[in-house]
Amino acid sequence: MDQDFIEIIRARENNLKNVSLRIPKRKITVFTGVSGSGKSSLVFDTIAAESQRQLNETFSAFVRNLLPKFGQPDADALRNLSTAVVIDQKRLGGGSRSTLGTISDINPLLRLLYSRIGEPHIGGSNVFGFNDPTGMCPECEGLGKVSTMNLAKFLDRSRSLNEGAILFPPFAVGTWYWKLYAESGHFDSDKKLADYTEAEMRQLLHGSGGKFVVEAQGRAMQAEYEGLVPRFTRLYLKKDLNAMAARNRETVLRFITRGRCTVCEGTRLSELVRGCRIDGHNIADLCAMEITELAAVAEGWSQPQVKTIVESLRERLRHLVTIGLGYLTLDRETSSLSGGEAQRVKMVRHLSSSLVDMMYIFDEPSVGLHPSDILPLTELLMELRDKGNTVLVVEHDPDLIRAADHVVDIGPRAGTRGGEVVYEGGLDGLYRADTLTGRWITRQVPMKTEFRTPTGHKTVRDGTANNLRGVTVEIPTGVLTVVCGVAGAGKSSLVERAFLEQHPSAVVIDQAAVGTSNRSTPATYIGLMDHLRKAFAKANKVSASLFSFNSKGACETCQGLGFVQTDLAFLDPIRSICEECEGRRFMPEVLAHRLRGRSIDEVLEMTALEALEYFGEDATALPVVRALNDVGLDYLRLGQPLSTLSGGECQRMKLASELHKRGSVYVMDEPTTGLHMSDVEHLLKIMERLVEQGNSVIVIEHNPDVIKNADWVIELGPGAGSKGGEVVFQGTPYELLEAGHSVTGAYLRQSG
C-alpha cells in the first residue's frame, strides 16, 4: 500500500459530491475555492474530524468521556491519516486570568527562571503566578483590576423600596433579592431613600446579621440579612465577569466602575513577588515588555544553572517575533486577541515540537497579516513541512497559495453548485486551469483613476487607545476610506476604539459570530422570519406562532431541531433525523399550510438565490433577500444554522442586514476575510454602492485590491506596537505609490 498519500474515497460531508482525492504527505497542500465551495467540509469536517475521532478511540473509555466528541464523517473511506493538529481562528478563551504569557507557556518558564536566579530568593515557581494565592495581589486577587459598585446608578433615592429604588434588575421589585430588604423588618418599604436616617442607609448598604422569615414560592423561608454592597460584591464582583453569560455581564457592567488596582498597579502580583528581580527587572516588568524588547533582554541571560530554561524562552520568543506578533506583550489578555492573532499564537506552540509525521491543518493563516508579513509565515509552514510533517492549508491569499507544493481547487461555485474538485496539481497547472482560482491568481485589479471629493470630515482627536500616540486625524465623509498598516500598527485602535468612542453612531460590521445556536438562521437574523410567519398566518387564517420552530409549531419529538441526538457517554453521540417530522422541524398540521404553493419548511430550504424568484412580488421580503445575494451569500439556505457560518460569512450577514440604511457611517473590519479573489471585486461593488447612496465607508484592510480602489488611504505605522501608533500617510492610492517611507506603498509597487 502506498502510504505517501492521504486517500479520501467518496466524501459526502455537507455539500461535497462524492469527492475522491489523493493528498501528498510531507508536503504543503493548499485548498482553494470560493467561500462556501466545500473547502472546510473536506479539510476540517472530513479529514481533521476523522483523524481526531480515531485518535480519541485509542484512549480508555474514562478519558474518552472527557474529550471532545467527533462524529464519523460521511465518506466511504479515509486512509493513511496522520495525527491531526488543527490550528484554527477560534478566539482564545480563558477569562481575565488568561494572558498571552499563560496561553503560550512562556509565563511558566519565566516563573521557573525567577525561582532559580531571582534576587532575593522567595520560593518556588508557583509563588510568581498571579493565578496562585501565594503570588497574587491580595486586593484584586490576581486580576489587576478592581471593580466597585456604582451606587449612583444602583439606587434612585427619590423612590422607596416598593417604588423600585433599587435599579439593578436582579434586585427589582418582586424578586427574591428585593424581598430580602423589603421584608427584612429593618425598613419602612414606603419611605423614600432620600428620607432615610444615616443609620438606616448604613444598614441598607453595609448591614449584616439578623434572621427573618421571607415568603417565597408559597412557603416561609428563613433568611439572614446582608447589606446591598457586600451581597453585590459576593455575587458579582468576586467572580470573573468574562466567565458570565454575555447578557448578565452587560447588565452588571452598567452598575459598576472598573479601574486598575492601585495596590499592585495592575501587575496582578503581590508586593513580595514584585520585589524579586533579575538584572533590575521583576517578572511583571518583563511581562509588560513587547516581545521584541523581551527577546533582546533574554539574550543577556547567561547564568549556567538556567541555560536550558533560557534557551526554551528564547526559542518561543523568537517564534512569536518571526510570526509577526513581536508587538504584543505577555500580559495581554487572550480574550483581546483577534482571530488571526489567536491562530498565530497556537502555531507558535507547535513550532518547537520535535514530533514528526504529524498533520498540521491551518484555516486561513494569512488573516490579519499585512502582505509584507506573508513571507515569514510561509517560511514557518515550510519549517513544519521540512521536519517531515504534512501541512494542509485552507487559504485565499495568492502569495500563500504560491508557496504550495500541491493545490486542490474546490468548486466550481458555492453551496449546491460547489463540492467538486475542479483542479488538483502543481502551481504551473493552476495558472493554466480554467477555474475561478486559476483565472484570478494572476489577475491584476486596476487602480482607481478618479477619486471622490469628500462631503466633509469626522475628526478623531488625541487618540490614545493602546499604542496610539495622541493621534488626531480627519477621516473624510462621503467616500471610501481604507485604513492600512502592518499588523499591530494601530489600525483597530484608531478606528474601533478612538473613532467609535468619539463617533458612536457608526454602523460596525465586524467578524464576531452572529449566532451560535442551532435555532438561529439567516431568515431569523435578517428579519425575514417575522415577515414569513405573518404572511403564512394571514394566508391560512391561523396564528403566526404556528410557523415558528421555536414556538407552538415545533415538532414535539425533536422540539423544532429537526434531529434527535443520543448521548452514548464515551462513544460518539449519534445525531439522527427526527422520524416524526423527517427533519422538517414543524408539526404535520403546520406543514399542511401553504404560501404561494410552498410550505414553511420548503421556503426555509431555499437558497437566497432561489428565494429571489419566490419573493419576486413581495415588496417587503424581496429587498431583504436581495441583500443576501448582493453580499455574495446567494448559496446559503434561509434555514441554515448560523453556527455553521465562517467569520467572513458572519460579517457579510451583518452587512446584508445593514445595506438598506442611508446617510450612515459604515465601519468594516477586514471584510475580505474568507473571500475568494473573485469575490473581492463583488465586495468592492457593494462598498461603491454604499458610498453612492450617500454613506461613508471606513475599512480596515490589508487586501491590495481594496486599497487600490479607495478614495482615501490612511496608513498607520511605521511599525507595530511601540514602533507604530502614528499616521505615516494620508492621501489617494496613487500618492501612496509614491510614498517612499510606506510599507504598503512598497508592496503595491512590487506587486504591480
N, C-alpha and C positions, 0 to 999 in steps of 0.2 A: 504493500500500500504506500502511495506517495504521500508522505507526511509534511511536505514542504508547502502545502496549500490548505487553507481552511475551506472546506466544502459545504455549500449550502444547497440542499435539494428541495425544490418546490416550496419556497417560503410564501405564506399567505397572510402574514400578520397585517392587520389594518387594511391598507389599500394595495398591498403587494400582490402581484398577479403571477403566482407560481414561479417565483424567481429562483433560478438555479445559478450558482456562481462559484468560482474558484478564486480565492484571495491569497496572494503570495505571503508567506510568513517571513518574518525578519526583514520586512520592507515597510516603507511608508506608503499606505494606500489612502488616498483622499476620495471621499464620496461627495459628489456634486449634484446639482439639480435644483430646480425652483423650490421655494418653500411649499411644503405640503406634497412633494413628489413621492416621498416614501423613504428618504434617506434615514431618518431617525427610526422608522419602523424596521428597517433592515439592520442597522448598526446597533441601536440600543435595545429595541423591543424583541429582536430575534437573536443576534449574535451575543451581545452582552448578557441578556437575560438568561439564555441557555447556559452560558459559561458559569454565571453566578449561581444558577439553580443547581447545576451538577456539582459545583464546589461545595455548596451547603450540604449536599447529600453525603459528603464524606465525614461530616461531624455526627456526634451522638444525637439521639432524639432530644435530650435535655438542651443541648446547645442550639439545635435547630429551632427549638421553640422560642429562643431569644433573638434569632436572626431575622432580617427582612425576608419576606416571602416573595418568591419569583415564580410566576406561573409558567408552564411549559409553552413556548411559542408555537404558533400554528405553522408547522413545516414538516415535511416528510422525514428529513434527517439533517443533522449538523455534525460534521466530522472534523477531527484534528483540531479541536479548540484548545487554546491555551487559557490559563487563568487570567480573567479579565480585571483590569483596574480602570474603573470609569471615572474620568475627570471632567465633570460637567460644570454648568454655570449656576447651579443652585446656590443661593446665598448661604453663607456660613451662619449658623445659629449660635447658641451658647449663652445668650443673655448678656447682661452687663459685666459678668465676670470673665467673659471670653475675649481675649485680645489676639492681635497678630502674633505676639510672642508665645502665647499658650497654644494656639492652634498650629503653629509652625514647629513646635517643640524646641524653640530656641530659648524660651524662658527657663525650662528645666536645666539646660546646660549652663545658663548664667547663674542660676541658683547654686548649682554644684560648684561652679568656679568660685563664687563668693564664700561658700562654706569651707573651701580649701585654702584660699590665699587672701581673703578679705581681712582687713585690719580695722578694729580689733576683732578677734575671732569670737563669734557669738552663738555658734551651734551648727546643727546640720542643715542640709539644703532646704528642708521644709520651712525653716524659720524665715526664709527670704521670699515666701509665697504670699501674695495678698489674698489668696483663697484659703489660707491656713490660719486658724485662730491665733497661732503663736506669732504670725508675722503681719497680720492685717491691722490697719489702723482701728483702734477701738471705737472711735467716734463714728466713722462711716462704714465700719465693718468690711473694709476692703473694696468699696465701690468707688471711692474717690469723689463721690458727690453726696450731698446731704439734701434731703427733701424735707420741707417743713409745711405744715398745714397753713393755708391762707385763710385766716378767719374772716377777712373782709368779704371773701367770696363764699365762704361756708355758711355764714349767718346773715339773716336780714333782721336787724334789731328792731325794725319798725313793726314786726309781726310777733304774735305769740306762738307757742309750740303748736297749738291747734290750728293756727293760721298758716303754718308751714315756715316757721322761722329758720329751720334747718334746710338749707338749699341743696345739700348733697343728695342726689336721687336715692341711693340705697337707704338713706335715713329719712325719707319723705314721710308725710302724714299717712298713717295707717300701716307702715311697715313694722317689722319686728323690732328693728333698732330704734325706731321712733317711740314705740311703746315703752322701751327701757328707760326713757326720760319722762314721757308724758304721764306714765302710770307708776313712776318710782315713789311718788309721795313727797318728793323734795320741792316740787314747783307747782305754782298755780298755772295750769296749762292755757288759761285765757289771758294771762298777763303778758304784755309786750316785753320783749327782752330789754328794750331801752329803759324800762322801769325797774329792772332787777337791781337789788342791792349788790354791793360789791361781793358779799358772801355768797349770794345766790349765783352770781356769774362765775365765781370761783368754783362753786360746786358743780355747775353745768359743764364747765370746761375741764377741770382737773380733779374733781372729787373722786372719792373711792370708798369702798366698803358699804355695808348695809344691805341686807337681803330684803326682798319684797316679792310679791306674787303678781304675775302677769297673765292675763287671759290670752291664750293662743290656740287656734285650731279646736276651739270648743272645750278646752280644758285648762285648768290652772297650772302654771309652771312657775317654779321658783327661780329668781334671777338675783345677781349681785350687781350693785351699782358700779359703773366705771365711767369717768368723765369722757367728754367728746374727744379731747386731744389724745389721751392715752389709748382709747379704743380705736380711733382712726389710725394712729401710729402703729398699733399692733396688727390691725387688719390689713393695712395697705403699705405704709411706709417702711416696715421691716421686711417687706417682700420685694423680690426683683420685679420691677414694673415691666421689664421686657418679656418676662415669662407669663404675664397676664394675657387674657384674650384681648384682642385689639379694641373691642368696644368698651370693655371695662377699663383698660389702660387710658383710653381717651377721656373717659369720664373722670378718672382720678386726677389726670394731669391738669384738668381745668381748676382743681381746687388745691393745688399745691404750688409751692415755689421751690425750684431746684437751683442749687448753686454748688460751686466747688467746695470741698471740705476744707475748712480753714486750719484744721489741726494738722493734716498731712499734706496740705496744699495740692490736693488732687493726685498725689502719688500712690494712694491706697495703702501705704505701708506704715508700720509703727515707727516711732522715733528711734528705737533700738536698731532696727534694720537700716534706717537711713543714715545711721552713724557709722556703719561698716563700709569701708572704701577700698578701692583698688586704684592706685595712681590718682587719687583725689576724686574719683567718681564713685558714688554709691549706685546700687543697682537701678534705682529709679532714674538717675541721670542717664544711664545707658539706654534704658527703655524709651526715654523721651527723645533720643537722638534719631535723626534719619538713618536709614540702613547704610547709606553710603558713608556717613560720618562714623557710624559704629564700626563698620568694616575696617576703616582706617585706624581706629583706636585699637581694635583687636590685633592688628599687625604688630603692635608694640608689646604684646604679652609674650614673654619668653621663658617664664618660670618652668623648669623641667618637670616638676611634680604635676603640672596640669597640661602637659603637652598634648595628650590625646583629646582632652576637653576642648582646648583652643583650636585644634585642627578641625574638629567637627563643627565648631562655631563658625570658623572662617569659611568653611565649605558651604554651609547653609546661607550665610550672609552673601557670599559671592553669587550663589544661585539666584537669590532674590534680586540682586543688582542686575545680573545678566538678563533676567526675565522681565526687567522694566519696572520693578517695584522698589527701587532704591530710594524713592521719595517718601515712602511710608515710615512710620515709627512703630516699635514693638508694642507700645501702649495703646495703639489704635484699636478700638472695639471692632470685633469681627462683623457685627451687625451693620457697621457703617461702610463696609467694603462693597464695591459694585460686583455684579455677576462675573465680569471679566477678571477683576482683581481676585475674587474668590477662587476662580478656576486656576489662575496662575500660582496662587498660594498652595493649592492642592498639588499642582505639578511639582513644585519645589520639594514637597515631602517625599516624592518618589525618585528624584534625581540622584540622591546619594545611595539608593538601594543597589546591592550587588546581585540581586536576583536576575536571572536571565530567562529567556523563552517565555516571558510574560506577554500579555496583550494589553497595550495601553490604548484607551479609547477616549478621544477628545471631541468636545462639542463646540465648534467654532472658537478655537483658542485665540483668534485674532481680535475678538470683540474687545473694544475699549482701547485698542492699541493704535498709536499713530503709525502711518505707513513706514516711517523710519525705524520702528521697533520690530518690524516683521522679521528682519534678518536674524537678530539674536534668538527669536522664537524658533525659527526653522532650524537653527543650529542646535537648540536643545532637543528638538524632535529627532534630529539626526543622531545626537548623542545617545538617546534612548535606543534608537534602531541599531546603532553600531555596537551596543552592548549585547546584541543578539535578541532583541525584543521585536514583536510585531506592533506597529503603530497604525491605528485606524483613526482617521480624522474626518469629521463632517465639517465642511468649510465652503465659503463663498468667495473668499479673498483671492484674487488672481495671483498675487505674489506667493501666497502659501500653496496654492494649487501647483505652481511651477516647481515646488520643492518635492513633489510626489515622485515615487518610483513607479507607482501604478495608480490609475484613475478609474473610478467606477461612476458613471454618469447615470442618474436615475431620472426618469421622466416618462413621456415627453413633457407632460404638464403636471398639474397638481390634482390632488383628490382622486376621483374616479378616472380621470384622464391621465394619471400617472401610474406609479407602481411597477414599472418595467425598467430593465437595464437597457439603455439606449446606446451606451458606449462603454467599452472596457478595454483598457490597454495603456500604452505609454503616452507621454505628453505630445510627441510628434503626431500621433494618430488623432489625439483630441483636437489639435489645431485644424485638422482637415475634416473632422466629424461634422455631419450636418445635424447638430443638436444645438439647443439654446446655449449651452456652455461653450461648445466648440465655436459658435459664431461670435459670442460676446467676449471670450477671453482675450482676443486680440483687438477688439474694437475700441477705438478712442472716442469718447464722448467730447464733442467740440465745446470750447469755452464760449460762454455767453458774450455777445458783442455789444449789446445795448443794455444799459443799466437804468433802472427806475430812479426817479428823483424822490427822495423821502418826503412824506407829508408832514413830518415833524420829528421829534426825538423824545425818548424816555431816558432819563438820566439816572445812572447809578452813582451815588455819591459816597465817597470814602468807604468803599467795600473792604472789610477786614476779615470776612469769613475764612477760616482755615489759613491758607498761605497767602491770601490777597494782601497787598501792601498799600492799603489806603487807596484802592483803585477808584478813580472817577472816570466814567466813560459815558458817552452819549450813544444810545442804541437807536438807530433810525426806525421810524414807523412807516407803514405802508409799503415795505419792501421785504425781500427775503434776505435775512442776515444769518451768516454762518459763523459760529464761534469755534475756533480750532486751536490746536496746540498739542504738544506731546502729552501722554498720559501723566496726570498729576500736576499739570501746569497751572490749574486753577479755573478751568472752564466751568465745571459744575458749581464751584464755589461762587463764581461770578453770576451765573445765570440762575441756578436753582436755589441759591442762598441769598446773595446780595440783591439781585434783581427782583426775585419774587417777594422778598421781605419788604422792599420799597414799592413794589407794584403787584400786590396780591391778587388783583382781579384777572390776571393772565390765566389762560387755559393751559394746564400742564398735561402733556401726553408723554408719560414715561413708560418703562418696561416692567413695572411692578405687575404681579399677577392680577387679573381681573376677577378671578374666582377659582376656588379650589374644590368646589363641591360637584358631585355627580349630578346635582339638580340645577346647576347654573348652566345656561346655554346662550348662544348668540342671540336667540329670539328674546330671552328674558333680559339680557344685558342691554340691548339697544332699544328696548321698549316695545318691540313688535308683539310680544306675547300678550300684553294687556289688550292691544287692539284686536288680536286674533280671538281672544276669549269673548270680547264684547260682540264681535262680528258673528261668531258661531252662535252665541246666545240669542242674538236678535233674529238670525235666520231661522232658528229652530224653536224660538219662543220658550227657552229654558233658562236656568240660572247660569251665569257666566262662570261660577266656581266649579261647575262640572268639567270645564275644559282646562283644568289645571291638574297636572300630575303631582302637585304638592298639596292638593286640597281634596274636595269631595269626589272629583272624577278619577282619583288614583286607583289603580288595581289594588285590591285588598290583599292579595297574596304577596306582591313584591313592594307594596307601598309606593308605587309610582317610579321605581328604579328601572324596571324592565328586566331585571335579573335577580336571582337569588344566590347569595353567597353562603357556602357551607364551610365553616372553620374546622379543619382537621388537625388542630393542635400543631405538632411539629411538622406535619406534612403541608404541602402547598394547599391553600384554600381553593375550593372549587367554586367557580362562578358559572352558573348555568342560566340559560334564558328561561324566564318565567313561563311555566307551562300554561298558566291561566290566561295571560294576556299575550303570550308569544312574543314578549319583548316590546310590546307596543305601549306599555305604561298605563293605559287607561282601562276602565271597566268596559265591558262589551256594549252596554247601553249608550255610553258616550261615543264610542266608535261608530255607532249606527247613524249619528248625526252628520250632515254634510254641509259644506260651504263651497259653492261653485263646483260641485261634483267630487270634492275631496274630504276625507275625514281629517280630524285634527292631527293624528299621528302621521298621515300621509303628507300633510303640509310640513310638519317638522322634519320629515325625512328628505325634503327637497334641499338641494344646494342653493346657495344665494343666487347662482346663475339661473337655475330652473325657476326660482321664485319670482324672477323679473317678469316672466310671461304670466304666471299665475296671478300676480298682483297688478297686472297692467292697467286695470280700470279702477284700482283702489288708490284714491288720491292721498290717503293717509299713510298707507303701508309702503307704497311704491318708493317714495324718497328714502325711506329707511333702508329698504332692501338694496336700492341703487347705491347707497353709500357703502355698503359691504362690498359690492362689486367694484366700486371706484377705488377702494384701498387695496385691491388685489386679493380679497378673501372670497372670491366667487366660488371656490371649491368647498368651502365649509358648509356642513349641513346645519340647518336652522336649529335642530335639536341636539347638536353635538355637545358633550360636556365641555365646559370651559377649562376644566382641569387637564385636558389633553392638548391645550394650545401652548406653543412656544412663547418665549418672551417677545419676539418680534411680532408674532400674531396677536398677542395681547395688546401691544402698542397700537397696531393698526385697528384693532377692535375699538379701542378708545378713540382713535382718530375718526372712525366711522360714526361714532355717536356724537361727535362734535362738529361735523362738516357743515351742518346747516346754519351755524352761527355767523353773524355779520359784525364787522367792526370790532373784532376781538383781537387780542394778542395771543398767539399760539407759541408755546414753548415745547420743543421736541428734543428728547434725549436720544441721540444716535438712532434715528428712525430706520436706518438701513440695516440695523442688526437683524440677522436671519433672512435678509433679502438676497435673492439671486441677482447677478449682474443685470439681467434683462429686466428685473422688476424695479431697479433704481430709477430708470428713465420714467417709469409709470408713476413712481412716488414723486419725482420732480414735477410732473404734470399736475399732481394734486396740490403740491405746495404753490405752484404758479397760480392755480385756480383760486386758492385761498387768498393769495395776495390780490388777484384781480377783483375779488369780491369785496375788497376794502379792508382786509385783515393785515396784520403784521405777523410775520413768521420768524421766530428765532430758533435756530437749530444748532445743537451741539453735535459736531460731526467730524469724522476723520476721512470719510469717503471722498476721494479726489473729484469724482463726478459731481457730487453735490457742491463742493467748494467752487468748482469751475462755473457753476450755474447760479451762484449767489449774486445779489446786487451789491452786497457789502460784506466784507470779511473782517472779523476781529480775531487776532491771534494772541493767545496768552503764552507766556514763557518768561525767559528764553529756555529754561529747563524745567525740571519737575521739583515739587516740594519747595524747599527754601530757595532753590535756584529759579523758581518761577514766581507766579503771582503778580506779574506785571503785563500791561498791554504792550506788546512789541510791534504790533502792526494794526493799522486801520486803513481800509481802502477797498478798491474793487479787485476782483481776481486778477485782472491784467496788471495792476500795480503790485500785487503780491508776487507775481512772477519776477518782477524787477527788484524785489527786496532782498538784497544780498545776505542780510542777517537772519532771514526767516527760514526755519527748518522746513516748514510746509512749502514755502516757495521753492526751496531747493529740490524737494521731492517732485513737485509739479514740473519743474524744468527737466529733471532726469527722465520722468515717465512720459514726457511729451504731451 
